[in-house]
Amino acid sequence: MNDPLTVCNVGAGYRRKHPVLDDVNLIVPSGSITGLLGRNGAGKTTLIHTALGLRKVWHGKTQLFGHDAWNAPASVRCRIGYVPQQFVDFHWLTPSRCIDLVASFHADWDHRLVAELRERWSLPDEPIGALSPGMRQCVAVLLAIGHRPDLLVLDEPVAMLDPSARRNLLRAIGDLNAETQQTVLLSSHICSDVERICSNVAILHAGRIALDADIDDLKDRVRPVYGLDPVPIGADVLAHVGSRLWLRNWHRHDLSNAARVGELNLEELFLDMTA
């Protein structure tokens, strides 16, 4: 079975002399919730757009369910749900009318699921343009998940939500994944959200994927080591900032000269790898 989304040696951007992505490689495994972490401006949205075939790559290839993303047929695109960073469409419609409109294009629309989430999120039925940015984002999520897509791609979906709404949305995404094994790619710069629901994490930095790992495996194999002298070199060194060294396969190294071995903190690892 083909992975839902694969990116291979992709370069892309807005101007040839200023690439945003440089030989990016990423596989989103079937049934996973993959968190795409990157600082603001790292290129997460560009990566999502190229992966979905919304922007043409300069080189390399992107595939959706084994099909070239740029030329993916309708039978493939109907298996995808996408939530952009900002939802600005249908501003003259109420959520009810907007949902009814989109649902009319899908024979398998899950009316029960959408109704339950609308009630849980207390979504007012006012023109979408009059709603808060957070409420507009909730509408976008409902439109993206109503047809139960096999691949759900969310670009910073919780950035404009308050903590309670953020938790509710993440819980809904996790529940859907557990219920149907729906594959999810979640772009964010909020490490706690990624740790809460994701099974995999990819860190985008300087136009490349700096780290791509299973989170449970990451927690087992990576540690911050303080005051190690001499400092090892090689692929196992993920980052070195001040006295803190991030070491993969830490248990295979001689750490007798280390002052201390700490516990993995994804946020600290992310910040140090993208410093």
C-alpha positions as CSV (number, residue, x, y, z in Angstrom):
1,M,0.0,0.0,0.0
2,N,1.3,3.5,-0.9
3,D,2.0,6.0,1.9
4,P,-0.6,8.8,1.8
5,L,2.0,11.5,1.4
6,T,5.6,11.4,0.3
7,V,8.1,14.2,-0.5
8,C,11.4,13.2,-2.1
9,N,14.3,15.6,-2.7
10,V,12.0,18.5,-3.2
11,G,13.2,22.0,-3.8
12,A,10.6,24.8,-4.0
13,G,10.0,28.5,-3.2
14,Y,8.9,31.8,-4.7
15,R,12.0,32.9,-6.5
16,R,14.8,30.7,-7.8
17,K,17.5,32.6,-6.0
18,H,15.7,32.3,-2.7
19,P,14.5,28.7,-2.2
20,V,12.3,28.0,0.8
21,L,12.7,24.2,0.6
22,D,16.0,22.5,-0.3
23,D,16.1,18.7,-1.0
24,V,13.3,18.0,1.5
25,N,12.4,14.4,2.2
26,L,9.4,13.4,4.3
27,I,7.1,10.4,4.4
28,V,3.8,10.6,6.3
29,P,3.1,6.9,7.3
30,S,-0.4,5.5,6.9
31,G,-2.5,5.8,10.0
32,S,0.0,8.2,11.8
33,I,-0.5,11.6,13.2
34,T,2.7,13.4,12.1
35,G,3.5,16.8,13.6
36,L,5.4,19.1,11.3
37,L,7.3,21.5,13.6
38,G,9.0,24.6,12.4
39,R,9.6,28.2,13.5
40,N,7.5,30.9,11.9
41,G,8.7,31.4,8.4
42,A,10.5,28.0,8.2
43,G,8.5,27.0,5.2
44,K,5.8,24.7,6.7
45,T,3.1,26.2,4.5
46,T,5.2,25.9,1.4
47,L,6.0,22.3,2.2
48,I,2.3,21.6,2.6
49,H,1.3,23.3,-0.6
50,T,3.9,21.4,-2.6
51,A,3.0,18.1,-1.0
52,L,-0.7,18.6,-1.9
53,G,0.1,19.7,-5.4
54,L,-1.0,23.3,-4.9
55,R,2.5,24.6,-5.8
56,K,4.8,23.1,-8.4
57,V,8.1,21.8,-7.2
58,W,11.4,23.0,-8.7
59,H,12.9,19.6,-8.5
60,G,12.2,16.3,-6.8
61,K,8.7,14.8,-6.5
62,T,5.7,14.7,-4.2
63,Q,3.1,11.9,-4.2
64,L,-0.4,11.5,-2.8
65,F,-1.4,7.8,-2.4
66,G,1.2,6.9,-5.0
67,H,0.1,9.5,-7.6
68,D,2.1,12.6,-8.7
69,A,0.7,15.3,-6.5
70,W,0.6,18.0,-9.2
71,N,-1.4,15.8,-11.5
72,A,-3.4,13.8,-8.9
73,P,-6.8,12.8,-10.2
74,A,-10.1,13.7,-8.6
75,S,-10.4,10.2,-7.2
76,V,-7.2,10.9,-5.1
77,R,-8.1,14.5,-4.2
78,C,-11.5,13.5,-2.8
79,R,-9.6,11.4,-0.2
80,I,-7.9,14.5,1.3
81,G,-9.1,17.1,3.8
82,Y,-7.2,20.4,4.1
83,V,-7.4,23.2,6.6
84,P,-5.4,26.3,5.6
85,Q,-3.6,28.6,8.0
86,Q,-6.3,31.2,7.6
87,F,-9.9,30.4,6.4
88,V,-11.3,33.4,4.5
89,D,-13.8,31.7,2.1
90,F,-17.6,31.8,2.1
91,H,-17.6,34.9,4.5
92,W,-21.2,35.8,3.5
93,L,-22.6,32.4,4.5
94,T,-23.5,31.1,7.9
95,P,-21.7,27.9,9.1
96,S,-25.0,25.9,8.5
97,R,-25.4,27.0,4.9
98,C,-21.7,26.6,4.2
99,I,-21.6,23.1,5.6
100,D,-24.8,22.2,3.6
101,L,-23.2,23.5,0.5
102,V,-19.9,21.5,0.9
103,A,-21.8,18.4,2.1
104,S,-23.9,18.4,-1.1
105,F,-20.7,17.5,-3.1
106,H,-20.1,14.4,-0.9
107,A,-22.3,11.4,-0.9
108,D,-20.6,10.0,2.2
109,W,-20.8,13.2,4.3
110,D,-20.9,12.4,8.1
111,H,-23.7,14.7,9.3
112,R,-23.7,13.2,12.8
113,L,-20.0,13.9,13.3
114,V,-20.2,17.5,12.1
115,A,-23.3,18.2,14.2
116,E,-21.7,16.8,17.3
117,L,-18.6,18.8,16.9
118,R,-20.5,22.0,16.1
119,E,-22.4,21.6,19.4
120,R,-19.3,20.7,21.3
121,W,-17.5,23.8,20.0
122,S,-20.6,26.1,20.5
123,L,-20.2,27.4,17.0
124,P,-22.6,30.4,16.4
125,D,-24.7,30.4,13.2
126,E,-23.7,33.9,12.1
127,P,-22.1,34.9,8.8
128,I,-18.6,33.4,8.8
129,G,-17.1,36.8,8.1
130,A,-18.4,38.1,11.4
131,L,-17.0,35.2,13.4
132,S,-13.7,35.4,15.4
133,P,-10.6,34.0,13.7
134,G,-10.8,31.0,16.0
135,M,-14.4,30.2,15.2
136,R,-13.7,30.6,11.4
137,Q,-10.9,28.0,11.9
138,C,-13.4,25.6,13.5
139,V,-15.7,26.0,10.4
140,A,-12.7,25.1,8.2
141,V,-12.0,22.0,10.2
142,L,-15.6,20.8,9.9
143,L,-15.5,21.3,6.2
144,A,-12.3,19.3,6.0
145,I,-13.4,16.3,8.1
146,G,-17.1,16.0,7.1
147,H,-16.4,13.6,4.3
148,R,-14.1,11.5,6.5
149,P,-10.9,11.9,4.4
150,D,-8.2,9.3,4.4
151,L,-5.6,12.1,4.7
152,L,-6.2,15.2,6.8
153,V,-3.7,18.1,6.5
154,L,-3.9,20.9,9.0
155,D,-1.7,24.0,8.6
156,E,-1.4,25.7,12.1
157,P,-5.1,24.9,12.9
158,V,-5.0,25.9,16.5
159,A,-2.8,29.0,16.4
160,M,-5.9,31.3,16.8
161,L,-7.8,29.2,19.3
162,D,-8.0,29.8,23.1
163,P,-6.6,26.9,25.2
164,S,-9.9,25.2,25.8
165,A,-10.9,25.3,22.1
166,R,-7.4,24.1,21.2
167,R,-7.7,21.1,23.5
168,N,-11.1,20.2,22.2
169,L,-10.0,20.4,18.6
170,L,-6.9,18.3,19.2
171,R,-9.0,15.7,21.1
172,A,-11.4,15.5,18.1
173,I,-8.4,14.9,15.7
174,G,-7.0,12.2,18.0
175,D,-10.4,10.5,18.4
176,L,-10.9,10.4,14.6
177,N,-7.5,8.9,14.1
178,A,-8.1,6.3,16.8
179,E,-11.5,5.4,15.3
180,T,-10.7,5.2,11.6
181,Q,-6.9,5.2,11.4
182,Q,-7.1,8.4,9.4
183,T,-3.7,9.8,8.5
184,V,-3.0,13.3,9.8
185,L,-0.3,15.9,9.0
186,L,-0.4,18.6,11.6
187,S,1.7,21.7,11.1
188,S,2.5,23.7,14.2
189,H,5.1,25.5,16.2
190,I,3.5,24.5,19.6
191,C,5.5,21.5,20.8
192,S,3.1,20.6,23.6
193,D,0.3,20.1,21.0
194,V,2.5,17.8,19.0
195,E,3.5,15.8,22.0
196,R,-0.1,15.5,23.1
197,I,-1.5,13.8,20.0
198,C,1.2,13.0,17.5
199,S,2.8,9.6,16.9
200,N,5.6,11.1,14.7
201,V,7.4,14.4,14.5
202,A,9.3,16.1,11.7
203,I,11.3,19.3,12.3
204,L,11.7,21.7,9.4
205,H,14.7,24.0,9.6
206,A,16.8,25.9,7.0
207,G,14.8,24.5,4.2
208,R,15.3,20.8,5.2
209,I,13.9,18.2,7.5
210,A,16.3,18.3,10.4
211,L,14.7,15.4,12.2
212,D,12.0,12.8,11.3
213,A,11.2,10.3,14.0
214,D,8.6,8.3,15.9
215,I,8.0,10.2,19.1
216,D,8.1,7.1,21.4
217,D,11.4,6.1,19.7
218,L,12.7,9.6,20.2
219,K,11.9,9.6,23.9
220,D,13.8,6.3,24.2
221,R,16.9,7.1,22.1
222,V,17.5,10.8,22.6
223,R,18.8,12.6,25.7
224,P,20.3,16.0,26.6
225,V,23.8,15.5,28.0
226,Y,25.5,18.3,30.0
227,G,29.2,19.0,30.4
228,L,30.4,16.0,28.3
229,D,34.1,16.3,27.5
230,P,35.3,15.5,24.9
231,V,32.2,16.1,22.8
232,P,31.6,13.3,20.3
233,I,31.1,14.1,16.6
234,G,28.9,12.3,14.0
235,A,25.3,11.7,13.0
236,D,24.3,11.0,16.6
237,V,24.8,14.6,17.6
238,L,21.5,16.4,16.9
239,A,22.4,19.8,18.4
240,H,25.0,21.4,20.7
241,V,24.1,24.6,22.4
242,G,26.3,25.9,25.3
243,S,26.9,23.0,27.6
244,R,23.9,21.0,26.4
245,L,24.5,18.3,23.8
246,W,21.6,16.4,22.2
247,L,22.7,12.9,21.6
248,R,20.9,10.1,19.7
249,N,21.6,6.5,20.8
250,W,22.9,8.0,24.0
251,H,23.1,4.7,25.8
252,R,25.7,3.5,23.2
253,H,28.1,6.3,24.0
254,D,30.6,6.6,26.8
255,L,29.1,9.2,29.1
256,S,31.4,8.7,32.0
257,N,32.8,12.2,31.5
258,A,29.4,13.8,31.5
259,A,28.2,16.1,34.3
260,R,24.6,14.9,33.8
261,V,22.2,13.1,31.5
262,G,18.7,14.7,31.4
263,E,15.3,13.7,30.1
264,L,13.9,14.5,26.6
265,N,12.0,17.7,26.4
266,L,10.7,18.1,22.8
267,E,10.4,21.9,23.0
268,E,14.0,22.3,24.2
269,L,15.2,19.9,21.5
270,F,13.2,21.8,18.8
271,L,14.6,25.2,19.9
272,D,18.2,24.0,20.0
273,M,17.9,22.2,16.6
274,T,16.5,25.4,15.0
275,A,18.7,27.9,16.9
